[in-house]
Amino acid sequence: MKDFMFWGSYKSADGDCTNEIKRRIAMARQKAVELTTIWEDKNVTSALKIRVMKSMVWAVFQYGVEGWTLKKSDRNRIESIEMWCWRKMLGISWKEHCTNISILEEIGLERELMVKVALMKLQYFGHVTRGSAGNLALTVLEGSVDGLRHQGRPKRQWMDGIEE
């Protein structure tokens, strides 16, 4: 089995979502750079800039997030793209040595992208377990594979994130 694209989302043969997360982060960065004229416009309020960021940049990143299996390194990437977005919106370079806390205080928000990701995954889990997605989705979610597992630590599964 090989890796493939399915409805605009990259699917890996081994179930690892790191490449898809990196791809989505790159797409979100590109969208944020395209909106530089909005970020630099002094006539646009901060509240409107925040709404634009969430609706146009984060929406690009969040496509297909419901099926991701997140590792600690992936969580760190998601938190870093959130802070990169806020820095880009405020026009603050990483060279200015502003802390993440000071940036969040300046815009009056808390970290919320990772919370949004977890919420979307839980909503999808509820959708599947209620049977709204059909019996096949529930069978796949609850299914198991026969045979022996490989030596070493088991790979992280989608349900591990839901259980946490």
C-alpha positions, -999 to 999 in steps of 0.1 A, spaced: 0 0 0 12 35 -8 5 70 4 -22 88 -14 -43 120 -16 -80 117 -6 -103 147 -9 -74 171 -6 -59 153 24 -27 134 24 -31 98 38 -1 78 48 1 40 45 13 37 81 -12 61 96 13 87 105 -1 122 101 31 142 105 35 149 67 -1 160 64 3 183 94 34 198 79 17 203 46 -13 220 62 10 243 82 28 252 50 -6 260 34 -17 281 64 16 300 63 12 307 26 -23 321 32 -11 343 61 16 357 39 -9 364 11 -29 385 37 1 407 46 -17 438 32 -45 433 58 -20 427 87 -2 459 78 -33 481 73 -36 505 103 -73 511 95 -83 475 102 -90 468 138 -73 441 158 -106 423 164 -112 421 127 -77 409 120 -82 381 146 -114 371 129 -97 371 95 -69 350 109 -93 324 123 -116 322 93 -91 323 65 -58 310 78 -68 286 105 -96 272 83 -69 261 58 -49 244 85 -79 227 101 -92 208 70 -92 171 78 -80 175 114 -107 151 127 -88 121 114 -53 131 126 -33 110 151 -13 136 170 21 130 186 38 153 210 59 167 182 28 174 162 12 192 191 43 214 194 41 222 156 4 232 160 12 255 190 41 270 171 21 278 140 -5 295 162 21 318 177 37 323 143 3 335 130 -2 360 158 33 373 153 27 377 116 -6 395 123 11 419 147 42 424 126 65 411 153 97 394 142 112 365 161 143 386 164 125 410 187 126 384 215 89 389 226 76 361 247 46 341 236 28 353 268 34 389 260 20 385 225 -11 367 238 -16 395 263 -13 421 236 -41 405 215 -61 395 246 -64 358 238 -52 325 251 -39 296 231 -68 281 214 -58 263 182 -48 231 199 -81 233 219 -100 237 187 -83 207 171 -92 185 201 -128 198 201 -131 190 164 -118 155 169 -142 149 198 -172 162 178 -163 138 150 -159 109 175 -195 117 188 -207 118 152 -193 84 145 -203 67 177 -239 79 173 -240 61 140 -246 93 120 -216 85 98 -229 50 90 -221 15 103 -189 13 82 -173 42 100 -181 27 134 -168 -7 123 -135 8 111 -132 28 144 -138 -2 166 -120 -27 144 -88 -45 151 -62 -62 130 -54 -99 135 -18 -110 138 13 -102 158 25 -67 164 60 -55 158 87 -52 184 89 -20 203 65 7 214 31 5 197 23 33 173 -1 59 185 -36 54 174 -65 78 168 -84 65 198 -55 73 221 -60 110 214 -97 106 221 -92 88 254 -68 115 266 
